[in-house]
Amino acid sequence: MAEPNNTESVGTVIVAGLANLAIAIAKAVAGLISGSAAMLSEAAHSVADTTTEVLLYVALRRGARPADPVHPFGYGRESWVWAFIAALFTFVAGAGFSITHGVHTIRTGEHSGDYLVSYVVLAVSFAIESVSLARAVRQVRTAARRWDTTPARYLRLTPDTAVKAVFLEDSAALIGLLLAGLGVGLAQYTGDELWDGLASIAIGLLLLVVAAILARSNVSLLVGRSVPRRLRDLLEADLASLPIVDRVDTLLTMQLGPADVLVAAKVDFADDATGADIEAAADEAERRLAERYPGIRYVFLDPTRRR
């Protein structure tokens, strides 16, 4: 599945970036005042998310550049390069800091200090992150309806890794806030900073999972991923329905970018079809597929004999 444009994704990324920047500053101040490992880990989490949104914005802008003689199929794949770098940054910066700082807190048992500041910032952060996640959810649901699929399936298969990243990171952010609140609360209740450190480590592990999912998705697309099986079957049925087509021997598809799909097929045309008939059928195939599936940009048909 491919998206016809990235305007909505750009808006989603900008909203998420601004939200994460404001939250990162608030968490950092609260973490420094309270000395809470979980709060400082959450600050690192938000800094990583903010940097990720910047990289995703760059990905969307650079990936949307038009084709040129050097890159005849456009720059769509570059968006996945930047998205992969963003996933690596989340892995190294966010997860690494959270885990190491949590281990340090457990070993030293440093007191968390003023708990009230942490609770206030966590509550405000939760509200802001909820707004950002709501926008991402709205985009996912709209796209899922457009493709007549479920939101979960859309998220798993979409080549628009920017909206996928925002959705997963905002979801992880809300879970991380709950973990931080639990860690700070247990540390205050028991007087044992072990809970604060464990919460910090849990946040780091959560970031590792998100980074691994996003990295795997982007690598798959960079290697050259086909469209989902259901869409491929629809494309094959459309090609086979052309009047002079006897059968489609081979159908290959590839995501060239979040909004570009290449379709190449070996087609067995009717024996009595003329060269003009085949040319007209090829033009009809390209027009029909492009109208029905906006993400399809290139259609190549190779006439072949029946095997």
C-alpha positions, 0 to 999 in steps of 0.5 A: 500500500502506498500513500498518494501524498505526504502532506498529512504525514508532515503535519503529524510529524510536526505536531509530534516534534513540537510536543516532544520538544516542550515535554523534553524541556519540562522533564529535564527540569523536573529530573534535575530538580527531583534527581529522579532517574525515571524522570531523567530517562523520560527526558532522554526519551523525549529528546530522542523522540524530538530528534527522531521527528526532525529526522523524519521531517527531513525524510519526508521532504527529501523523499518527496523530491521529483525524479531526475535523470540520475534518479529516474524513479525518484527519491522515495527510498531516501525517506527510509534511509533517514527513517532508519537513522532515526530508529538508530538514534532512538536505540543509541541515545534514548535507550542507552541513556535510560538503561545506564542511568537506571543501573547507576541509580540502583547501584548508588541508591540516590534519593529522588528528592522533590516528588511533586514536581515529577508528578506534575510534569508527568501529568502534563506530559501525558496530556500533551502526548495524548494529543499528538497520539490522537492525530496519528491515530486519526491519520492511521484510521483514515488511511486504513479505511481508504485501503479497506483494511484494519488500522493494525494491518495498515500499520504493519504493512504501510510504507509510510514509516513516518506515521508508523514511527510517530504512532509507535513513539507516542504510544511508547511515550505514554507507556513510558510516562506510566512506568515513570510515574509508577517508579517514582510513586513506589520509590516515594512509598517504600523509600527505596530508589530501586523502583526508580532505577527499575522504571528507568531500565524498563523505559530503556527496554521499551525504547529498544523494542520500538527502535528494533521494530522501526529499523526492521521495517525500514530495512525491509523497504530499503532492500526492496519490498513488494506490495501486500499480497491482497493488493498484488492479487487485485493487480493481477486480476485487473491485468488478467481482465484486459480483453486480449490478455490470456494470462499473467505469467509473472507479476512483480511489484516493488515499493519505490517510496512511500507514495510510489509503486512499480508494477512489472508483468510478463503477460501472455497476450492472445495469439491473434493480437496485433502490435497495435492491440498490445500497445493499446492494452499496455496503455489501458493497463497503466491508466486503469491501475493508476486510477484505481490505486493512486500509489502506482506510478510505473507499469511495465508489461512484457509480452511473453509466450505461453509456457 
